[in-house]
Amino acid sequence: MKKTNTTKENGTSVVIDFNYRELNNEERIRQAVKDMEIIYSSDEPPVMPTTLPRFVNAYLWDTPAFYKPGYSQAVLPAAAVQMDDVTFKHTNKLYYPAKIPGLVISDSGNGKNGLAEIFNVILYDLIMESQENMDREVEVKEHNSQLGANTKRKDIPDDLVQRIVFPDTTGAGLAHQMKVNHGLPCFMECKEIEDLYKFKNGAGGISPLVLLREADDRDGRIHQRRVGEKSVTVDVPFHLNYCVSATPEAACSFFKNDMTKGGLNRQEIAFIPPQPIGNDEPEFGDYDERYTKRLQPFIDNLKKAREHADDKGRIDCKQAVKLIKELKKECAAYAQATQDNTWDKLTHRGLTHALLKACVLYVANGCKWEPAIETFIRWCFHFCLWSKLAVFGDKIREAENKVKISAKPGKPNLLWLITSNIFTLNDAMTMRKNQGMDNSEKATKNMINVWATRQWVKRLEDGKYEKLEYKI
């Protein structure tokens, strides 16, 4: 496994080779843990692979290199909406719709607006359909408003599907739109995270934090109950993918009361780092007919997803399931090495989103797996998780009454914190106490048992332990 460091003006970027295909199971887990130790001790996110899936390479074609890592994540929620109402097999054997949330975090004026150009190409037909049906709806309403009190009014057609959601939609309006759409996935772009507060407008409006949690749930629903005779009662499936932009400060303010309640946990972070002071602004491409032509085959494949599904709209991508099972084992090993409960909790939703991203790329490629999907999804998972910890990590730990360990996104491997290669139970208990962890004999022995199982340490006859890995 090759690894190189490249020095930059504002820090050190670690380049990880996420290709573990030639390693056996035990070797893969060992290498993945070592790579994660590098990733989560770095002050910069892991570098994006140079070889990308064909669809990702196509939609990033006119994007400057500086923005490509963040844009690669932000586009996938929009692309997933083109697949209609298909579901994908998870590692737990349940089927999940392609619900992928997107939170773009970047300093003000740092290139987030270029995403709209890509969305306009990928979602062109849905944008046109929504505009046409919205015009038809407005036409009927304007006609009815001009009629007398006793004149029979036109009914608004029930086939006016509008799958593009505006951030100034009220909670009641959103519920009605989902009802008209009959469960089809929708997409919303928010230029500012504060726009989400508009969903709370009106009596009974939806809290944006509740909205974000429900939007990501496998069986999430949106509902409203009205008492009036002419009022509408709604209880329908809720499938809303979104791309919301925010500065780090605005994002932390928005989620300040939700660090451990699920809204933040569900976000996939598309991080765009600050540009070095004095650098020229990166230039975007034209997003013209050539760009559209480049993307069209992948968009067509997404729209034909139903052709590859069973009669219930279900698709089983075996390679994606296998990949996520491997990632789960690697994450479990790293969590055992660091005893980082916060990190472990954040992986759960991240693994589900990684699976769904892999499935989107699989369908976009004509339901054909390509090796680049595996390395890209591994990088995606760690890029998003590193970004979430970098922006919110200390606040999440504080909310969980954790002790701040360092300025790095993750916690260190605890074996490194034991300062001798041969140590005692008391040495390990002291280390845990210094880290603000449970340093009881039971908790410490459980940790050492995990290390022994992983063959990171061996027991000596005198009751001491010797490091086999992570020696000082």
Secondary structure by P-SEA (a helix, b strand, c coil): cbbbbbbcccbbbbbbccccccccaaaaaaaaaaaaaaaaaccccccccccccaaaaaaaccccccaaaaaaaaaaaaaaaaccbbbbbcccccccccbbbbbbbbcccccccaaaaaaaaaaaaaaaaaaaaaaaaaaaaaaaaaccccccccccccccccccccccccaaaaaaaaaaacccbbbbbbcccccccccccccccccaaaaaaaaaccccccccccccccbbbbbbbbbbbbbbbbcaaaaaaaacccccccccccccccccccccccccccccccccaaaaaaaaaaaaaaaaccccccccbbbbaaaaaaaaaaaaaaaaaaaaacccaaaaaaaaaaaaaaaaaaaaaaaaacccccaaaaaaaaaaaaaaaaaaaaacaaaaaaaaccccccccccccccccccccccccaaaaaaaaaaacccccaaaaaaaaaaaaaacccccccccbbbbccccc
